[in-house]
Amino acid sequence: MAQTTGDFLVQRLYDWGVRRIYGYPGDGINGILGALGRAEDKIRFVQVRHEEMSAFMACAHAKYTGEVGVCLATSGPGAIHLLNGLYDAKTDHQPVVAIVGQSARLAMGGHYQQEVDLHSLFKDVASEYVQTAMAPGQIRHLIDRAMRIAQAERTVTAVIIPNDLQEEKMVEPPHAHATVHSGVGFSSPRVIPSDADLRRAADVLNAGKKVAILVGIGAKNAADEIVEIADLLGAGVAKALLGKSVLPDELPFVTGSIGLLGTKPSYVLMSECDTLLMIGSSFPYPEFLPEEGQARGVQIDIDGRMLSIRYPMEVNLTGDSAESLRALIPLLERKTDRSWREQIEKEIGEWWQVMHDRAMNEANPINPQRVFWELSPRLPENCILAADSGSVASWYARDLKFRRGMLGSLSGSLATMGPGVPYVIAAKFAFPERVAIACIGDGAFQMNGMNELLTIEKYWREWSDPRLVICVLNNSDLNMVTWEQRVMAGDPKFDASQVLPPFGYAAYAQSLGFLGIKVDKPEAIASAWDQALSADRPSLLEFVTDPEVPPLPPHITFEQAKAFSSSLLRDPSRVQMLKQSIKEMFDSFRR
């Protein structure tokens, strides 16, 4: 049988190192699916329940492995469904290639069934590269460029392939004028700032008496260098949410997460420092960084476009985090005055006690913080975690102590609902020998997480370690937005938009043959985690939690307090809400 363009496409992806494609079928990609079927020993097609989930899984694959994630969707509606997951990848700077079908070439422009202007659809999310193949000889360089640009720019690219072209006989481009002859392969360059700029950065850091370091996911391969620099400078280190796994939380100078979901030590670190070193982070909230003019700044980022846009830096270094820090270390002087470091470490020690006290506060019926506090010491070595968006992300950010070797992620800049379950599915395909844990709210589970349990049921028996744990916080409330309504807008909870329909989450998992446990008593939390983490199959733990436990920011402004007081007067849950808020604040003040 002659090789089709679909066959060539699959082989080319294989040559680029792709071994797994997440997608959903449709007649707009029949030629590619046929080719995948013929090459099943090379590239695995993972069937999801919805195209959006395939894009989330491709994004998670990129986040957890550092490789290019690939997703596949049919023309029209299938391509449209990819967008949210692709934006998740784009905004978190992850290399993902989307391959989508299109109407037959002769029908294009004729208002044909499922014909959508895919160039316009993808021109923002795949702004660095989106192209439509119109002849067999194009497939080679379109795939090559999509893969290479995705890696070089750490972004989303898209290739659109009309369905009739997929089954056409493959023809290589001729050795002639107006043809393109591309090749496979990409290697990351060694990017290091100039010696003069490194010296300027060292002068700023050496002059500082109270140095704060902020790290993001771009610093994930620079843990040893960050520890050495923090020791030299007597600095504390805060972690942007995507950078939670960069450094272990057991290090005494690590202040934890920063921002609305962050810790008080991180807030103190930024509000009192005189020097800021930011590494591999695009943390977006200026109110949690030093006030302009308070601190001298040095920033390191591989993408020069991301420099000095969150805080006006004195020295901007374009370079790889680890390489740049290694070049910087010999220029730094060890600070003999360790009082700043001692202050930060004292703040951190007190904060962890506050978190313990908050987690152990009584609630109706379960305090959600305790769910995570009990999980933290039970986290298996080298486990992989994902959190969904919402109040669950607050407890993930604050209560879980990551150890070295663990991986964790969520939707960072996009902060979309829904990636928690597809993220851990991708994690299990990439690392079938490692335990994966998804922490999600009942809103996200109802939105799309419950459907992907069917995907888990379809594939879990292939994984060498079958342990995949889904933790669902069942509070019958879209909780983060409820608290945002109260604290930011000064409005009471709007039941029509916030209250969720009841659902038996654990019972649903049991119906699929999983371990399903419903927990509605705090004393049963620990044993439920123990059962799930020792199970011989996937598990779902349904924790019935109190929606009135507030995900307090590390610092409450006058405006937030005023809005909260206004909402309190009219909120139907004001008695329980006030009771829980007082407990949380009391734990902070008494330390």
C-alpha positions in Angstrom: 0.0 0.0 0.0 1.4 3.4 -1.0 2.2 5.7 1.8 -0.4 8.5 2.4 0.2 11.9 3.7 -1.4 10.7 6.9 1.2 7.9 7.2 4.0 10.3 6.5 2.7 12.7 9.2 2.6 10.0 11.8 6.1 8.8 10.9 7.4 12.4 11.0 5.9 12.9 14.5 7.6 9.6 15.5 10.9 10.9 14.2 10.5 14.0 16.4 10.1 11.7 19.4 6.3 11.8 19.8 5.1 8.6 21.3 1.6 9.6 22.4 -1.2 11.7 21.0 -4.3 12.7 22.9 -7.5 13.1 20.9 -11.0 12.3 19.9 -12.1 11.0 16.5 -14.1 12.6 13.7 -14.4 12.2 10.0 -12.3 15.3 9.5 -9.2 13.3 10.6 -10.1 9.9 9.4 -7.0 9.7 7.2 -4.7 10.5 10.2 -6.6 8.0 12.5 -6.1 5.3 9.8 -2.4 6.1 9.7 -2.2 5.9 13.5 -3.9 2.5 13.4 -1.4 1.3 10.9 1.5 2.6 13.1 0.1 1.6 16.5 3.4 0.1 17.5 5.0 3.6 17.2 2.6 6.2 18.4 -0.2 5.6 20.9 -3.6 7.3 20.4 -5.2 8.0 23.7 -9.0 8.5 23.4 -10.4 11.1 25.7 -14.0 12.0 26.4 -13.8 15.6 25.0 -11.3 17.4 22.8 -10.7 20.1 25.5 -9.4 17.3 27.7 -6.9 16.2 25.0 -5.5 19.7 25.0 -5.2 19.7 28.8 -3.4 16.4 28.7 -1.0 17.6 26.0 -0.3 20.6 28.2 0.2 18.4 31.3 2.5 16.1 29.3 4.7 19.1 28.4 4.6 20.4 32.0 5.6 17.1 33.6 8.0 15.8 31.0 9.5 18.9 29.3 8.6 17.3 26.0 6.2 18.5 23.3 2.6 17.6 24.0 0.5 16.7 20.9 -3.3 16.7 20.6 -5.5 15.8 17.7 -9.1 16.9 16.8 -11.4 16.8 13.9 -12.5 19.9 11.9 -15.1 22.4 13.0 -16.5 21.6 16.5 -13.5 19.4 17.4 -11.0 22.1 16.7 -13.1 24.6 18.6 -13.2 22.4 21.7 -9.4 22.4 21.9 -9.1 26.1 22.5 -9.3 26.3 26.3 -6.7 23.6 26.9 -4.4 25.2 24.3 -4.7 28.6 26.0 -3.7 26.8 29.2 -0.5 25.7 27.5 0.1 29.1 25.8 -0.3 31.2 28.9 1.9 28.8 30.9 4.5 28.8 28.2 4.3 25.0 27.4 5.2 23.5 24.0 2.1 21.9 22.5 1.3 21.1 18.9 -2.3 20.8 17.8 -3.2 18.9 14.7 -6.7 19.5 13.4 -8.7 18.4 10.4 -10.5 20.7 7.9 -13.1 20.3 5.1 -11.9 19.0 1.8 -9.9 21.5 -0.3 -12.5 21.6 -3.0 -15.2 22.5 -0.5 -13.2 25.2 1.4 -14.8 28.6 1.1 -18.1 27.0 0.1 -19.9 27.3 3.5 -19.5 23.5 3.8 -20.6 21.4 6.7 -18.3 21.9 9.7 -16.2 24.3 7.8 -14.7 26.9 10.2 -12.1 29.5 9.5 -9.5 27.7 11.5 -6.7 30.2 10.7 -8.8 32.9 12.4 -9.8 30.6 15.2 -6.1 29.7 16.1 -4.4 32.9 15.1 -4.1 34.0 18.7 -3.6 30.8 20.7 -1.1 29.6 18.0 0.2 33.0 17.1 3.8 31.8 16.6 2.8 29.3 14.0 -0.5 28.1 12.4 -0.6 26.8 8.8 -2.9 24.8 6.5 -1.4 22.1 4.4 -2.6 22.3 0.8 -0.3 19.7 -0.9 1.5 16.5 0.2 4.9 18.1 -0.2 4.1 20.6 2.5 3.5 18.1 5.3 7.2 17.6 6.0 8.1 21.2 6.7 4.8 22.1 8.4 5.3 19.4 11.0 9.0 20.2 11.3 8.4 23.8 11.9 5.4 23.3 14.2 7.5 21.0 16.4 10.6 23.2 16.3 8.8 26.4 17.0 6.8 24.9 19.8 10.1 24.0 21.5 12.1 27.1 20.6 9.4 29.5 21.8 7.8 27.3 24.4 4.3 27.9 22.9 1.4 26.4 21.0 1.6 25.7 17.3 -1.1 24.3 15.0 -1.2 22.4 11.7 -4.5 22.2 9.8 -4.9 19.3 7.4 -7.9 19.0 5.0 -9.4 15.6 5.2 -8.9 14.7 1.5 -5.3 15.6 1.7 -4.7 13.1 4.5 -5.4 10.1 2.2 -3.6 11.4 -0.8 -0.4 9.7 -1.9 2.6 11.2 -0.2 5.0 13.0 -2.5 8.2 14.6 -1.2 8.9 18.2 -2.3 10.9 18.3 -5.6 14.4 19.7 -5.8 13.1 22.9 -7.5 12.6 26.6 -7.0 9.9 27.6 -4.5 10.0 24.4 -2.4 11.0 23.9 1.2 13.3 21.1 2.4 13.3 20.8 6.2 14.8 18.4 8.7 14.1 16.9 12.1 15.7 17.9 15.4 16.0 20.6 18.0 18.4 21.3 20.8 18.1 24.1 23.3 20.8 26.7 23.2 23.1 27.6 26.1 21.9 31.1 26.9 24.0 33.0 29.5 24.0 36.8 30.1 27.1 38.8 29.3 29.9 39.0 31.9 29.3 42.8 32.3 25.6 42.2 33.1 26.4 39.4 35.5 28.8 41.7 37.3 26.1 44.4 37.5 23.7 41.9 39.0 26.2 40.7 41.5 26.9 44.3 42.6 23.2 44.8 43.3 22.8 41.5 45.2 26.0 42.0 47.2 24.8 45.4 48.3 21.5 44.2 49.6 20.9 43.6 53.3 17.5 41.9 53.0 17.4 39.8 49.8 14.2 38.1 48.7 14.2 35.5 45.9 11.1 34.6 43.9 11.2 31.4 41.7 8.8 30.1 39.1 8.5 27.1 36.9 11.3 28.5 34.7 13.7 27.7 37.5 12.7 24.0 37.8 16.2 22.8 36.7 18.1 25.2 39.0 17.2 24.0 42.4 20.8 23.3 43.6 22.0 26.7 42.3 19.1 28.5 44.0 19.8 26.8 47.3 23.5 27.9 47.1 22.6 31.5 46.2 20.0 31.7 49.0 22.7 30.5 51.4 25.3 33.0 50.2 22.9 35.9 50.3 21.1 34.9 53.5 17.9 35.2 51.5 14.4 33.7 51.8 12.8 32.1 48.8 9.2 32.4 47.8 7.6 30.2 45.1 5.1 31.3 42.4 2.3 28.7 42.2 3.6 27.0 39.1 7.0 26.8 40.8 5.8 25.0 43.9 7.8 21.9 43.1 11.1 23.8 42.3 12.3 23.6 46.0 11.3 21.4 48.8 9.2 23.0 51.5 11.2 21.4 54.2 14.1 23.8 53.6 13.9 26.3 56.5 14.3 29.4 54.3 11.5 28.5 51.8 8.5 30.7 52.5 6.1 28.8 50.3 3.6 30.2 47.8 3.1 33.8 47.1 0.0 35.9 46.1 -3.7 35.5 46.9 -3.1 31.8 47.6 0.2 32.4 49.3 1.7 32.5 52.8 2.3 35.2 55.4 6.1 34.6 55.3 6.1 35.2 51.5 4.2 38.4 52.1 6.6 39.6 54.8 9.6 38.6 52.6 8.4 40.8 49.8 7.1 43.7 51.9 10.3 44.1 53.9 13.1 43.2 51.5 15.5 45.7 50.0 16.6 43.6 47.1 14.6 41.2 44.8 16.0 38.4 42.7 13.3 36.9 40.4 14.1 33.7 38.6 12.0 32.1 35.9 8.7 33.5 36.9 6.0 35.7 35.4 4.1 36.1 38.7 1.4 38.7 37.8 0.3 40.4 41.0 2.2 43.6 41.8 0.5 44.1 45.1 2.4 41.0 46.5 5.8 42.3 45.2 7.8 45.1 46.8 6.4 48.6 46.4 8.1 50.3 43.5 11.3 52.0 44.7 11.5 49.9 47.8 13.8 47.3 46.5 16.6 47.0 43.9 15.8 44.3 41.4 17.5 41.6 39.3 15.5 39.3 37.1 16.6 36.2 35.1 14.4 34.8 32.3 15.0 32.8 29.2 12.4 35.0 27.4 13.6 38.5 27.2 10.0 39.7 26.6 9.1 38.7 30.1 11.8 40.8 31.8 10.9 43.8 34.0 7.1 43.7 33.4 6.1 42.8 36.9 8.6 45.0 38.8 11.0 47.6 37.4 14.2 45.7 37.6 17.6 47.4 37.7 19.4 44.5 36.0 17.6 42.3 33.4 19.3 39.1 32.5 18.2 37.0 29.5 19.4 33.5 30.1 18.7 30.0 31.2 18.1 29.9 35.0 20.6 27.2 36.0 23.3 28.4 33.5 22.9 32.0 34.6 23.0 31.3 38.3 26.1 29.1 37.9 27.8 32.0 36.2 26.6 34.4 38.9 27.6 32.4 42.0 31.4 33.1 41.8 30.7 36.8 41.8 28.6 36.8 45.0 29.9 37.5 48.5 28.7 35.5 51.5 26.7 37.8 53.9 28.0 37.6 57.5 24.9 39.3 58.9 22.3 36.5 59.1 19.6 38.4 61.0 17.4 38.8 57.9 17.5 35.0 57.3 16.8 34.3 60.9 13.8 36.6 60.8 12.4 34.9 57.8 13.0 31.4 59.2 11.2 32.4 62.4 8.3 33.6 60.3 8.2 30.3 58.5 8.3 28.2 61.6 5.4 30.2 63.1 3.4 30.0 59.9 3.5 26.2 59.7 2.1 26.2 63.3 -0.6 28.6 62.2 -1.4 26.2 59.3 -1.6 23.3 61.7 -3.9 25.2 64.0 -6.2 26.3 61.1 -6.3 22.8 59.7 -7.4 21.4 63.1 -10.2 23.9 63.6 -13.7 22.4 63.8 -15.9 22.9 60.8 -19.3 21.7 59.5 -18.6 18.8 58.9 -15.0 18.8 57.7 -12.4 21.6 57.5 -11.0 21.4 53.9 -7.6 22.5 55.2 -7.3 19.3 57.3 -7.9 17.2 54.2 -4.6 18.5 52.8 -2.8 18.7 56.1 -3.4 15.0 56.6 -2.3 14.2 53.0 0.9 16.1 53.2 3.0 13.7 55.4 1.5 10.8 53.4 2.6 11.9 50.0 4.4 9.1 48.3 8.0 9.6 47.2 8.2 11.1 43.6 4.4 11.4 43.4 2.8 13.7 40.9 0.1 16.1 41.9 -2.4 18.4 40.1 -4.8 20.9 41.5 -7.8 22.4 39.9 -8.7 26.1 40.0 -10.8 27.3 42.9 -10.5 27.3 46.7 -8.9 23.8 46.4 -5.9 25.6 44.9 -5.5 27.6 48.1 -5.1 24.4 50.3 -2.9 22.8 47.7 -0.6 25.9 47.7 -0.4 26.3 51.5 -0.9 23.0 53.2 1.0 20.6 51.1 4.8 20.3 51.9 6.5 19.2 48.7 9.6 17.1 49.0 12.4 16.8 46.4 11.5 14.6 43.4 7.7 15.4 43.5 6.0 17.2 40.6 3.0 19.4 40.8 1.1 21.7 38.5 -2.2 23.5 37.8 -3.6 26.0 35.4 -1.4 29.0 36.3 -2.0 32.2 34.2 -5.3 31.0 32.7 -6.6 29.7 36.0 -9.3 27.7 34.2 -11.5 25.2 35.8 -11.2 21.6 34.6 -7.6 20.5 34.2 -7.1 18.6 37.4 -8.3 15.2 36.3 -6.8 15.3 32.7 -3.5 16.5 34.1 -3.1 13.4 36.3 -4.2 11.1 33.5 -1.4 12.5 31.3 1.0 12.1 34.3 0.1 8.4 34.6 0.7 7.8 30.8 4.0 9.6 31.1 5.1 8.0 34.4 2.9 4.9 34.9 5.1 3.8 37.8 4.5 6.9 39.9 1.5 7.7 42.1 -0.7 10.6 40.8 -3.1 12.6 42.9 -5.6 15.2 41.6 -7.2 17.6 44.1 -10.3 19.2 42.7 -13.5 20.9 43.8 -17.0 19.5 43.2 -17.6 22.3 40.6 -14.7 21.2 38.5 -15.6 17.6 38.9 -19.1 18.2 37.7 -17.9 20.4 34.8 -15.7 17.8 33.2 -13.7 15.7 35.7 -16.4 13.1 36.1 -16.4 12.3 32.4 -12.6 11.6 32.4 -13.1 8.9 35.1 -14.3 6.9 32.1 -10.9 7.5 30.5 -9.2 6.3 33.6 -11.4 3.2 33.6 -10.5 2.5 30.0 -6.7 2.6 30.6 -5.7 2.1 34.2 -5.0 -1.6 34.0 -2.0 -0.8 31.7 -0.2 1.3 34.4 2.5 -0.5 36.3 1.4 1.2 39.5 -2.4 1.5 39.4 -2.6 4.2 42.1 -4.3 7.3 40.8 -6.2 9.2 43.5 -8.9 11.8 42.8 -9.7 14.0 45.9 -13.1 15.8 45.5 -14.1 18.5 48.0 -17.8 18.3 48.2 -19.1 21.6 49.6 -22.0 22.0 47.1 -20.6 25.5 46.3 -18.5 27.2 43.6 -16.5 28.3 46.6 -13.8 30.5 45.3 -16.2 32.7 43.4 -18.5 32.8 46.4 -15.7 34.3 48.5 -14.7 36.6 45.7 -18.3 37.9 45.6 -18.1 38.6 49.3 -14.6 40.0 49.7 -14.0 41.7 46.3 -17.5 42.9 45.4 -19.1 43.2 48.8 -22.0 41.1 47.8 -23.6 38.2 49.6 -23.5 34.7 48.2 -25.8 34.4 45.2 -27.3 31.0 45.6 -28.7 30.8 42.0 -25.1 30.9 40.6 -23.2 29.3 43.4 -25.1 26.3 44.8 -24.3 23.0 43.0 -26.7 20.1 42.5 -26.0 17.1 44.8 -24.2 14.2 43.4 -22.7 10.9 44.8 -19.1 11.3 43.8 -17.8 8.2 45.7 -20.7 6.1 44.6 -20.0 7.1 41.0 -16.4 5.9 41.3 -17.6 2.7 42.8 -19.9 2.1 39.9 -16.8 2.1 37.6 -15.0 -0.4 39.8 -12.8 2.1 41.6 -12.3 2.5 45.3 -14.8 5.2 46.3 -14.9 6.5 49.9 -17.2 9.2 51.2 -15.8 11.0 54.3 -17.9 13.2 56.4 -16.1 13.0 59.8 -12.7 14.7 60.4 -11.4 11.7 62.3 -11.8 9.5 59.2 -9.7 11.7 56.9 -6.3 10.0 57.6 -7.6 6.5 57.2 -9.3 7.4 53.9 -6.0 8.7 52.6 -4.2 5.5 53.8 -6.7 3.3 52.0 -6.5 5.2 48.7 -2.7 5.3 48.7 -2.4 1.6 49.3 -5.2 0.5 46.9 -4.7 -1.8 44.0 -6.8 0.4 41.7 -7.7 4.1 41.1 -9.5 5.8 44.0 -11.9 8.7 44.6 -12.1 10.3 48.0 -15.2 12.4 48.5 -14.7 14.8 51.4 -17.8 16.6 52.6 -16.3 20.0 53.5 -17.5 23.2 55.0 -17.9 26.0 52.4 -17.7 28.7 55.0 -14.0 28.1 55.8 -12.4 31.2 54.2 -9.4 30.9 51.9 -7.9 34.0 53.5 -5.2 35.9 51.6 -1.9 36.4 53.5 -2.8 40.1 54.0 -6.3 41.6 54.2 -6.6 45.2 52.9 -9.0 47.8 54.3 -11.1 47.6 51.1 -11.4 43.8 51.4 -12.4 44.0 55.0 -15.0 46.7 54.2 -16.5 44.6 51.3 -16.5 41.5 53.5 -18.4 43.4 56.3 -20.9 44.7 53.8 -21.6 41.2 52.4 -21.8 39.7 55.9 -24.9 41.8 56.7 -26.8 40.2 53.9 -25.3 36.7 53.5 -27.6 33.8 54.2 -24.7 31.9 55.7 -23.4 34.8 57.8 -23.4 33.0 61.2 -21.2 30.1 60.1 -19.2 32.3 57.8 -18.4 34.7 60.7 -17.6 31.8 63.1 -15.1 30.2 60.7 -13.5 33.5 59.7 -12.9 34.5 63.3 -11.2 31.1 64.0 -8.9 31.6 61.0 -7.9 35.1 61.9 -7.5 34.2 65.6 -5.0 31.5 64.7 -3.0 34.2 62.8 -3.0 36.8 65.5 -2.1 34.6 68.4 1.2 33.7 66.8 
